[in-house]
């Protein structure tokens, strides 16, 4: 009886013979869309189940104690990580981008399950983060491991991860077009028919899965009643400016708070300090609790007091400027609460918190315009919507995603022009202020990020190990010329020799040209040493520090044909320009084919 592995092997052979690569990719796109939809629905249901249980429990006790719940959620995540998973959850999008650039699109199997546990515990107990990032992380891990199981090549596996991300977004927001654009903008996928069709298939498949399980339930139940007026253009420009600078603030707060918590070595200390800080913020600003989707819906429907919830300032909310101040406080503190949740050990995403912050800021600006006494009147609901687009465009550096996402989830295509105005201005301001996003900063600094720049992307995908050559005979500085000729030159097919100490420390090189004029002068065989002819190379390649882009730049600047590789301060081999360029051309062909 054939074994399971033998049967699977036969199945793969049958597939290679009877199904073309193109049709197989389309079939996989359907499957991955379905799986991404199931993952997203599962994540939402687990989280909402936890929220429902806690809400019922608080109804029998004291609802005012809700602000302490995030501490319990973070504590449960801490215990799960310490005793079960043994590995802390990484931020979803950066870890996927790293897998695409440096791990051939391979994501560990545990990432299929971990976000489905840690994210609901974080968000369900009131952590101020979103579910979209964990949904993308889990769906991408499913896609990656399915691709590995089916022996899919790296490039196709990367596209399928994009399909999984698009599927997760399409399922949660019921926005297939924005999902496709997100995959292209964030994962730097090529906008070609070959990549566009699988993304489209996966998005539609995932949306259908969401409709099957959740019906026509939508995140935001809102219709645009106030159309765009040309006279409001200047106000949308102002909104774009404010959201642009707010998006910079968002990123700065993220890195600042993260840096503060990184100084704490103990995860338990991070948990305690972070949990107390979140609880304090929730006590004064209740809408920071959880994802904040209800807050956005209430704002769009004009229910300001319901959106704000019960606060210590309820006695003063009949004054519109107090309401504006409280809403502006949400704009400021949502970024702090979100980052604190992450830093304390929680798991979640940044997209929905970004939308909460943007909706609040947009509503604040509309209220200010309407209450300054200048006889201007704008739609607060429209500004709430467009504020979300402005923040997303700036924070993610994804203006097209922002425009189509807000337009799709609200049916607000009538607002396309103001969406374009605000999103583009916000993006330009943030892009000029920050070269990176929350997703890309660390990867960009290490040269590990795939971008739309094909040259840089190809260099990012290349591995230094693949171009290092080790068939060089190492010499020592105290060896005589005779020993160098006998033990080095006569036994080597190379015209280059590294010079090292006994412990492998690199100290210089010798070229055959350096000794050509004296190599037959036997009178020098014992009286001269390697050190006499040794010299420094024009540049060094540092194994643990230099990206492939930096390596290429060093060859260009130095004009050298071979450069030594230093690893842990020891000689590790050479890289030759010819092998580097050959590897680059091969990777370029593979990347663009």
N, C-alpha and C positions, 0 to 999 in steps of 0.2 A: 504493500500500500504506500503510495507516495507521501512524503512528509509535507508539512505545511509550507516550508520554504521552497521545496521542489515544485509544489503546485503554483506558488506565487511566481516563481521563475518562469514557468510555462505560460502563465497568464501574461507576464510582461512580454515574452517572446511573441505571443499571439497578438498583443497590442501593437508591437513594432511592425508586424507583418500586415495587419488589417486596418489600422487606424493611422491616418497621417498625423504628423506633429501638430499641424494647424488645427485639425478637428479635435485632437486630443486636448489641446489647450482650451478650446471652447467648452468641451465637456467638463474639464477641471474648473473652469471659471464658474460654471453653473453650480458645481458641487461646493466650491469654496464660498460662493455667495450664500448658499443654503446654510452651510456650517457657520459662517459669520453671523447670519441672521439668528440662528439658534443660540449662538454664544451671547449675542447682545440681548436677546429676549430673556435668556436664563439669568444673565447678570442683573437686568432690571427687575425681574421678578423676585430674585433672592433679596435684593436691596429693599424693594418696596415691602416685601414680607417682613423684614426686620423692622422697618419703619412703622409698619402697621401694628406689630406686636408691642413695640415700645410706646406707641401712641395710646394703645388700649391700656397698657400698664400705668401710664402717667395719668390717665383719666380717673383711675381709682386711687391715685396717690396725690401728687401735687405737680401740676403742669409747669409751675414756675421753676421746677428743678431740672428742666430739660437741658440747661446749659452745662450740666456736669456729665451728660451722656458721652460726649466725644472722648473724655478721659477713659471711660470703660472700653469704648471701641478701640482706641489706640492701645490700651493694655492687652486686649484680646489679640490684636495684630502682633504685638510684641511677643506674647507667649507662643503664638503660632509660628512665628519666624524662628524663635529661639529653640523650640523643642520639636517642631515638626518639619518645616521646610529647610531649616538650617541656613537658608540663603535669603537675605533681604530682597524685597521686590525693587527692581530698578524702574526709573521713569520710562514709560512705555515707548514714546516716539524716539528719544535718543538711543535707547538700546536697540531698537529696530534699525535705525540709521547706521549704527555701528555694525550690526550684523550684516547689513547689505554691503558695507564698504570693506570690512575686514574679515568677515566670517563666511563669505560666499552665500549669504542669505540663510545660514543655518542658525536656528533658534532652539534653545534647549527645550526638551519635552515638558519640563516642569512648568514652563511659562504658559502652557495651555490651561493649567488648573489654578496656579497661584493667584492670578488676578480675580478669579471667580470667588475666591475666599476672602482675600485681604481687602479688596475694594468694597464689597458689601458691608464688611465689618466697619470700615472707615466711614463710608458715606451713610450707611444705615443708622449709625449711632451719631450722626450729625457732623462728621468731618467736613470742612468747607472746601471740598474738591468735587470733581465731576466723575462720571462713569465712562465717558467716551474713550479716554486714554486706555483704561484697563480692557475695555471691549476690543479695541484695536490690537492691544498686546496679545490677548488670548487668541483672537482670530488669526493674527499673523503667525503665532506659534503653531496653530493647527495647520495653516497653509504650508509653512516651512517644513514641518515634519511629514505632511502628506507628500510634498514634493520629493523629500529625501527617500521616502518609502518607494516612490514610483520612479526613482533614478532620474529625476528631472535635472537638467543642467542649471548652472548658476544663474544665467541671465533669465531663463524662464521662471526659475524659483523666485527671483527678485520681483518679476512682474506679478506673480501669483500672490506675493506678500502685499503688493499694492492693491490687488483685487480684494484681499481680505480686509485691508484698511478701508477701502471704498465701501465694501459690503457692510462693515460695522457702522459706518456713518450713515449710509443709506437706510439701514434698519432702524437706527435710533431716531433719526430726524425725518425719515421718509423723504429724503432729498437726494435722488440718484445722480442728478447732474452735478450738484455741489460735491458729492462723494468722489466722482471721477476727477474733478478739478483738484480736490484736496490731494489725491494720490499723486497727481502730476506735479503740483506745486511743492508739496512737502517732501516727497520721495524722489523728486527730480527725474521722473520717468519721461521717456521720449514721447512727444505728442505725435504719434504716427498711427495709421490705421491698425497696424499689427498690435499695438499696445492698447489703443482706444477701444476696440471691440471687446476684448476680454474684460476690461474694466466696466464697460457698459453692461455686459452679460451678468457679471458678478453683482453689480449694483441692483439691477432689476430683479435678479434671483433673490437677493437679500431683502429687498423691499416687499416682494411677494410673501416671503417667509414671515416678515413682520406683520403684514396684513392677515395672514393665516392665523397667527397666534393672538394678535392684539386687536384685530379688526381695524376700523378706521380711526382708532385713537391717535391723536396727535399731541405733540408737546405743547404747542401754542395754538389755542383756539381763537383766532383773531382774523378779521377781514379789514382790509384797508378801505376806509370810507372817505378820507380826505386826500384828494389827489394832489399831485405835485403842482405847485404854482411857481411860475418863473420869478415872481417877486421874492420868493423864499430862498433863492439861490445863495445869497450872501450869508444867510443863517446856516445853511448846510456847509458852506466853506468854513464858517466859524466852528461848527461841530467837528469838521475834519481836523482843524488845527488842535482843538481841545483833546480829541481822541488820540491824535498823534502823540502829543506830549504825555497824555495819560498812559499810553502804551509803553512809552519809555520808562515812566515811573513804575509801571507794572513789572517790567523786566529788572529794573534796578532794585526794587524791593525784593524780588525773588532771589537775586544773587546776594543781596546784602543780608537778608535773614538766613539764607542757607549758609553763608560764611560764618555768621555768629554761632549757629548751631554746630557747625563743623569743628569749632574749638572745643566742644564738649566731647570727650572721648567715650563716655558711657552712654549706651543706648537708653538705659533706664533714666538717666538724668535728662536726656533729650525728651523722653516721654513725659516725665513729670513737669518739667518747665513748659514744654509745648502744650500739654493738656491744660494746665492752669491758665496759660495765656489765651488759649482758644475759649475756655470757659468764661473768662473775664470779658472777652470781646462779645461773646454771644449774649451775656447778661445785659449789656448796654445796647447791642445792635442785633436783635433776634434774627433778622433776615440772613445773617451770615451762616445760619444753621443749614447743614447739608448742601445739596447742589444749588438750590435757589431758583428752580424752575417755577415754583408757585409765585415767588416774588416777581419774576418777569411777567407772568400772566396777569397778576393783579395790577401791575403798573400799566400794561397795555390797555386794560379795561378801565383805567382811571380810578381804581380802588387804592388810593395812596395809603390810607390809614391801615387797611387790611394788609397791604404789602409790608408796611413798617412793623406790624405786630405790636405786642405790648412792650413798651419801653418805659424807663424811668422818667421820660419826658412827655408822657401822654397828656398831662395837664396843659401843655403849651402847644399842642398840635393844631389848635384852631388858628394859629398864626402861620401863614404860608411859608414865611422865611425860616421858621423852625423846621417845617417839613422838608424844605429845600436843604437845610443844613444836615438833617438826618440822612437824607438820600445821598448827599455828597459824602457823608461819613461812610456810607456803604461803598461808594466808589473807592475811597481811600483804603478802608480796612478789609475789603474782600481780598485784595492782593496779599495783605499781611496774614490774614486768617488762612488763606489757601497755602501759602508758603510754609507757615508754621505747622500746618497739618502734615505736609510732606516731611519737613525737617524733624518732626516728632516721631516719624516712623510710619505714617499713614500711606495709603496707596490710592491714587486717583489720577484724574486728568485736569488739564488747565483750560480746555476750550469752553466748557460751560461756565466756570468761574469768570472767564473773560467776558462771556456774554452777559452775565449778571452785572459786572462792573460797567460794561458799555451801556446796558439798558438804563442803569441808574444815572450815569453821567448824561446820557441823551435826554432823559426826563428832567434832570436838573437844569440843563441849558434851556430847554423849552419853557419850563416854569419861570426862569429868570427873564426870558424874552417877554413872556406874557404878563409879568407882574412888575416890570420896571416903569410902567406908566408912560410908555412911548407910543402907545396905540398900535402896537404890533400884536398879532395873534397867530400862533403856529400850532400845529397838531402835536400834542404831547405824545400821543401814541406813535405817530410816525417818527418822531425824534427818538423815542425809546427803541424802536426797531433799528433805525439807522445808526444809532450810537453803538449797538451791538456789532454791526458790520465794521464800523470804524475801529473799534478795539481789536477785533479779530484780524483785520487787515494789518494793523500795526504790530501786534504781539506776535503773530505767526508769520509775518511777511508773506501773507497769502491773500492779496486783495480780491482775486477772482473767486476764491473759495468763499470769502466773506460776502461778496455781492450775491452769489447764487444761493448760498445757504440761507441767508435771511429772506431772500425773495421766495425761495421754495417753501420753507417751513411756515410762512405766513400768507402765502398766496399774494405777496405784495409786489408783483411784477410792475404794477403801476408806479412804483417808487424806484424804478431802475436808474433813472437819471440822478436823483439825490444819493442813492446808494453808491453810484460810480463816483460822484463828486467827493463824498465824505471818505470812502474807502481809499481812493487814490491819494488824497491829500494826507491822510493818516499814514499810509504806507510810505510815502515819500519822506515825511518828517522822521518817522522811526528809522527808515533805511539810512538816512543821512546822519542820524544820531547814533545808531548801533549797526555794526556790520553783521551781527549775529542775532539769533533769537534764543529763547529759553531752551529750545530743542538743540540748537546747533553750536552754542558757544564753545563748549569743551571739545567737541569733535573738530570744530574749525581750527582751534588753537593747536591741535595735535595733527592736523592735516589728514583727518580720517573721515571727511565728509564728502559724499558724492553730490555734485551740483550740476546745474545745466551747462556748465563749462566742460565740454567733452575732454579737452586736454587734461584739466585738473582731475576729472572723474576717472580717466584711464590711469593716471598716475596714482590716484588713491586706491584703485583696485589692485594695482601691482604689489607684489610682495618682495621685500628686499632679499629674503632668503633665496628666492628663485634666481637671482642674478649674481649671488656671491660665488666666487671661485676659490677653491682651497688647494689646488694642485701647484702650490708654490713652495719651494724649499727655503725654509727660514735659516738665516745665518746669525751668528753672534758677533758682537763688536770686537772681541779679543781673538777671533780666528785669524790665522795668517792668510796671506794671499794664496799660498799653495793649497791650504786646506779649503779655502773657498772654491778654488778651481776644481779640486779633486772631489769634494763632498757636495758641492752645489752646482756649479756650471756644467760639469760633465754628466750629471745625473738629471738635469732639468731640461725640459723643452721650452722653458720660458726665458725671456730676456730681462726679467725683473725678479728681484729677491728682497723679501722683507728682512729687516734686521731687528732682532728681539733680544731681550735679556733672557736668562735661564728660566725665569718664571713666566715667560710669554709676553712681558710688557713690550709694546711696540716702541722703537726708538728711531727708525729711519728706513731708507730703502737704498738699494744699489741697482743701477741699470747696467746691462751688459756693455753699453756704450761708455760707461764710466771707467771700465777697466780694459777696454779693447786695446788701447795703446800700450799697456804694460803686461798683458796677460801671458805673453811669451818671454818676458824678461825674467829668467829664473833667478837672477841675483836679488830680486825683490820678493821672492816667494816666502822667505822667512823673516825678512826685515820690515815688511809692511803688514798691516792688519786690515780687517774689514772696516774698522772705524775710520781709517785713512780715506776711504772712498765713499763712505756713507754720507747721505744728505737727507734733508727733510722733504717729504712729498709736498706738492703744491696745496693740497687740501686733505682733510680727513673726513670719513663718513662715520658718524656715531650711530651704532646699531639701535640703541634704545631711544634716541632723540630725533634723528633725521627722518622726515617723511620722504617719500619718493620724489615729490616735487622739489624738496630741498636738495636731494641727491642730484637730480637733473640740473638744478641751478648751479651746483658746485662744479659739475663737469663743464658747464657752459662758461662759467667765470674763470676757471683755472686753465682751460684748454688742455687738460690732462687726458690721457687715454686709459689710465688705470689709477684708481684711488683706493687706499687701504681702508678696511672696515675695522673699527675699534669697538669691542664689546667688553664691558666691565674693565676698562682700561687695559685690555689685552688685545693682541693681534688676533683677528678672526677671519681674515681672507681679503680678497680684492674684488672690486667691481670694475669691469671693463666697459668702456663707452660702447663698443660694438655690441656686446651682449645686452647691455641696457637698452639700446635703440632697437635691437631685434625683438626683445621682449615687449617693448612699448608698441611696436608695429603690430605684433601678434595680438596684444590685448586690445588695441584700437580696432582691429578688424572684427574681433569677437564682440566688442562693445557696440559697434555701429551696424553690424550685420542684421 
